[in-house]
Amino acid sequence: DKKGNRLGKGGGYYDKFLQYKNVLKIGLAFEEQIVDNVPVEEHDIKMDLIITDKRIIDPKILNGQEVATKIKQELSEKIKGLEKKPCLAVVLVGEKPASKIYVKMKEKACQEVGIVSKKYLLSENVEEEELVKLIKELNEDTEVNGILVQLPLPKHINEQKIIEMIDFKKDVDGFHPINVGKVSIGREGFISCTPKGVMRL
């Protein structure tokens, strides 16, 4: 720091941290010296890691595909060890191109790791009661471990009502109020895929 003491948390924190980092050049700076953007000049030296008095800045490019492949391999091995393959039921209402693509991607991901997937296609004009009936059946189906209703739903259907109809123990999207509440207080529950993926990265 400005008094000549070593930056960081002490106790060899950064020494231990750097054991697991493949870095050659480390930059030390005070937090107030960090700016969002600065013109690059010829004499500049690229840093692998920057350590300030408040944080560690790792400028590496995150490779989501590598992480996804690793996760799929881990899941595949885990599923192979199960007595029974898990089953995901996906409900698609309507013909929205984006929703159809998402569902297809989920089917492919299930196939890659050994999860059984069942797809239920309903028309754009389906009555809300019919969708509710299907969800109740899937809730009671012991062969189905997870239920995913592809969103958004048509405007004449109460989306929140449908989310709350799904058994929270099968709510793989993590949208049910019980799962949202559990996660918010630090208890175990289904976590929405996007934030969980960001945390994994």
N, C-alpha and C positions, 0 to 999 in steps of 0.2 A: 504494500500500500504506500501512501505518500510518506509514511514514517520509516519506510525501509523494511517493514515486516512482509512475510510471504503472503501473496494473495491466496484466498481460498478458505476452506472450512477448518483447516488444521488437521492434525492427527494423520498426516499422510494421505488425506482424502484423494487428492489428484493423482498421487503416485499409484494408488490402488485403482483409480478410475482408468488411468492410461494403460494399465496392464491389458485391458480388453479392447484397446483402440489401436488400429493400425495407422499411426500418424507419424510423419517425419518433421513437420514444421508446426510449431504452436505459437500463436500470438497472444501476448498478455496486454490487457488494456483496462482502463477504468470505464465504467458503464457510460459516463457522460461523453466518452470519446467515440462511442458507437453511433454511426449514422446509417440511414436506410440506403443511401446511394451516394457514390462518389466516382468521378471519372477515373478510368483505369489508365495508368501511365506505364511506359516501357520498363521503368526500374522497379515497379511493384513486384512483390513476391507473394505468391498465392499461399495462404495458410490452410492447413488441414483442419485446424481447430483454433478457436479463439476463447480464451478464458478471461472473464472480467471479474471484478470484485463481487458480482451478484449472480452470475450464471455462466453456463458453458454454451457456446454457439458452435454447432456442428453443421457446416454448410454443405454436407454431402447431399447428393440427389437420391431421393428415396425411390427404390425400384419396387413398385407395388406388385408386379408380376412375379418377382422372385419370392416375395413374402406369401403371395397367394398359392404358389406352387408348393411351398413348404407346408403351409397349413393344410392343403389338400392331401399331401402325403401323410401328414400326421393323422388326419381324420380317417383316411383310408385304412391305415394300420389299426387304428382304434376300433373301427367298425368291423374289421375282419375278426377281431377277438370277441365280438358279441355273439350270443347264441341266436339272436334274431336281428335282422336288419331293421333300422328305423324307417319309418314311413312318413313322408311329407305330403299333405294334401294342399294343393294350390287351387284357389277359386278365382276364375277370371270372368268378369262381367263386361260384355261388350266387345267391340272390335278395335279398340284404340291401338294403333301400330306400336307405340312405345311400350304399352303394357304387354302386348304380345311378345315383343322382343325380350323384355325383362323376364317373363315367365319361361320363355325358351332357354334363356341363360341359366335360370335356376334349375330347370330340368337337366340341362347339360352338367351343371355342377354336381347335382345329386348322383347322376350316372357315373361321374368320374370318381366319386368317393365311396360308392356302394350303397347310397340311400335310395330306397324305393320311393318313387314320386307318382302321385295320382293327380290328374288334372280334371277340373270340373269347369266346363264352359257354359255360361249362361248368357242369354241374349241381352242386348242393351235395354230392352223394355221389360225385363223380368220384374215381377212384383216383389216388393220388399219382403213380404211374408214367405215367398218361396225361397229367397236367399236365407232368411232366418231359419227356415225348416232344414235346409241343407247343413247349415252350421251346427244346429242342434244334433243332427245325425252324425256329423263328423266328431262332435264333442263326445258322443257316446260310443263311437266306434273304437274298440280296443286295439284295432290294427293300426290306427292312425296315431302317430306320436306328436306331430306338429301340424298346425293349420296356418295357412297364409292366404289372406284375401288381398288380391292385387288392388292397390289404390292408384288413382282416385276412382271412386264409384260414380255412376250416373247421378245427376242432381236430384232425382226423385227418391233416392235412397239415403236414409240417415246414416252417414258414414260412422259417426261416433257410436251410434246404437249397435251397428254391426261389429265394430271393434270390441265393444263391451260384451257382446254375445259369445265371443270366442272364449273357450275355457282357458283361463290364464296359464294353466300348466301346459297348454299346447300352443300358446301365443308366441310363435318364434320371431315375430316382428318386434316384440317387446313394446307394443302400443297399449296393451290393456292397462287401465288405471292401477291395478294391483301391482303389476310388474314395474310400472313407472315409479310408483310409491316406494316399492322395495329398494330399487336401485338408488333413489334419491336419498334414502337414509342409510345406505351402505350395506343393505342386506342382499342376499343372493336372489337373483331373478333374471328373466330374459332381458338382455340389453339390445337395443336397436342396432342393426347391423352397421350402419354408417359410422356412428361415433365409436363403436367397438373396433371397427376396422382402422379408424384413425389412431386410436390408442395403441393398437397392435403395431402399426407402422412406426 
